[in-house]
Amino acid sequence: MLNKVKQYIESNRMLSKGEKVVLGVSGGADSVCLFFILLALSDIYQLELHVVHVNHMIRGKEADADQEYVESICKENDVPFHFVKEDVKCYAKEHHLSEEEAGRNIRYQAFERVREEYNCDVIAVAHNSNDCAETMLFQLVRGSGLTGLTGIPVMRDRIIRPLLCVTRKEIEQYL
């Protein structure tokens, strides 16, 4: 799988040698897989990784355990760890958003803050091919036209999605 993702990164020109990468890691399988893949590729690409974890404060002790796990894998691998702990339910209420949208806003704001602070080149997130299919189906059900049926883009602005070429099953097998 490592070679498959490497080829996907190269064919889509997602990374160049010496880049600094903000990596969103929730502690779930997809983002942990992306962490270990980019860590494995960091020597080849001479990457500097910065992990950002957002604790949404929704799942109590489970969310705290995810944060501790992500921090521990970063420490074990000498990767800078940055975290944000924010009450997503409260943020959603204050900004009249769904919790999902509020969580997404908070995550991408955190990624962007770290990107700017450490002069990073890109933000890597762990969407996979299953997420892409779900997005297309959701758009179809919503009544989107043909332009809305494109799924999740491989790259948008400074955001890259190196795992769009693999399925959730492949991710689980890799881990």
C-alpha positions in Angstrom: 0.0 0.0 0.0 2.9 2.3 0.7 4.0 2.2 -2.9 0.4 2.7 -4.1 0.1 5.9 -2.1 3.6 7.1 -3.1 2.7 6.6 -6.8 -0.6 8.5 -6.2 1.2 11.4 -4.5 3.7 11.5 -7.4 1.1 11.3 -10.2 -0.9 14.1 -8.6 2.2 16.2 -7.7 1.1 16.5 -4.1 4.5 16.8 -2.5 7.9 18.1 -3.3 11.2 17.4 -1.6 11.8 19.4 1.6 8.2 20.4 2.1 6.7 21.1 5.5 3.4 19.2 6.0 0.6 19.8 8.5 -1.0 16.5 9.2 -4.5 16.2 10.7 -4.6 13.2 13.0 -7.8 12.4 14.9 -6.6 9.1 16.3 -8.9 7.1 14.0 -7.7 4.5 11.5 -7.6 6.7 8.4 -5.5 9.5 9.9 -3.2 7.2 11.9 -2.6 5.3 8.6 -1.8 8.6 6.9 0.6 9.5 9.8 2.6 6.3 9.4 2.6 6.5 5.6 3.9 10.1 5.5 6.3 9.2 8.3 7.6 6.3 6.1 7.9 8.6 3.1 9.4 11.5 5.0 13.0 10.3 4.3 12.3 10.0 0.6 10.7 13.4 0.4 12.7 15.0 3.3 9.4 16.1 4.8 9.0 18.0 8.0 5.7 16.8 9.6 3.6 18.8 12.1 0.7 16.8 13.5 -2.5 18.7 14.5 -5.1 17.0 16.7 -8.5 18.5 17.5 -10.3 17.4 20.6 -14.0 18.3 20.0 -14.9 17.6 23.6 -17.9 15.6 22.5 -16.9 12.1 23.5 -15.5 12.8 27.0 -12.8 10.4 28.1 -12.7 8.7 24.7 -11.8 12.0 23.1 -9.1 12.6 25.7 -7.8 9.0 25.1 -7.6 9.8 21.3 -5.6 12.9 22.1 -3.2 11.0 24.4 -2.7 8.3 21.8 -1.9 10.8 19.0 0.4 12.6 21.3 2.2 9.4 22.2 2.8 8.3 18.6 4.1 11.7 17.8 6.5 11.6 20.8 7.7 8.1 19.9 8.4 9.2 16.3 9.8 12.6 17.2 7.1 14.5 15.3 5.9 17.9 16.6 2.4 17.6 18.1 -0.1 20.5 18.3 -3.6 20.2 19.7 -6.7 22.2 20.0 -9.4 21.4 22.6 -12.7 23.2 21.8 -16.3 22.6 22.7 -17.8 21.9 19.3 -21.4 21.8 20.6 -21.0 25.3 22.1 -19.2 26.6 18.9 -22.0 25.2 16.8 -24.7 26.9 18.9 -22.9 30.2 18.9 -22.3 30.2 15.1 -25.7 28.6 14.1 -24.0 25.6 12.5 -24.5 21.9 12.6 -22.0 20.1 14.9 -20.4 18.5 11.9 -19.9 21.8 10.2 -18.6 23.4 13.4 -16.1 20.6 13.9 -14.9 20.9 10.3 -14.5 24.7 10.7 -12.5 24.3 14.0 -10.3 21.6 12.4 -9.4 23.5 9.3 -8.8 26.7 11.3 -6.4 24.8 13.5 -4.6 23.3 10.5 -4.3 26.7 8.9 -3.0 28.3 12.1 -0.2 25.7 12.4 0.5 25.9 8.7 1.0 29.7 9.0 2.9 29.6 12.3 5.5 27.0 11.1 5.5 28.2 7.4 4.3 24.8 6.2 3.5 24.1 2.5 0.5 21.8 2.6 -2.1 20.3 4.9 -2.6 16.6 4.5 -6.0 15.0 5.5 -7.0 11.4 5.5 -10.0 11.1 3.2 -10.1 7.7 1.4 -11.9 6.4 -1.6 -14.9 5.3 0.5 -15.3 8.9 1.7 -15.3 10.0 -2.0 -18.0 7.6 -2.9 -20.1 8.7 0.1 -19.7 12.3 -0.9 -20.8 11.7 -4.4 -23.9 9.7 -3.2 -24.8 12.5 -0.8 -24.5 15.1 -3.6 -26.7 13.0 -5.8 -29.4 12.5 -3.2 -29.3 16.3 -2.5 -30.1 16.9 -6.2 -26.8 18.1 -7.3 -26.2 18.6 -11.0 -23.3 17.0 -12.8 -20.7 19.4 -11.5 -21.6 18.5 -7.9 -20.9 14.8 -8.6 -17.2 15.1 -8.7 -16.6 13.8 -5.2 -13.7 15.0 -3.0 -10.9 16.7 -4.9 -7.3 15.3 -4.6 -6.0 18.8 -3.9 -7.7 22.0 -3.1 -5.7 25.1 -2.3 -3.1 23.8 0.1 -5.0 20.7 1.2 -3.9 17.3 -0.1 -5.6 13.9 0.2 -3.0 11.2 -0.3 -5.3 8.3 0.7 -8.0 8.9 -1.9 -6.5 6.1 -3.9 -7.1 3.5 -1.2 -10.2 1.9 0.5 -11.0 1.7 4.2 -10.4 -2.0 4.0 -6.9 -1.4 2.6 -6.2 1.0 5.4 -7.3 -1.5 8.0 -5.2 -4.2 6.5 -2.2 -1.8 6.4 -2.6 -1.0 10.1 
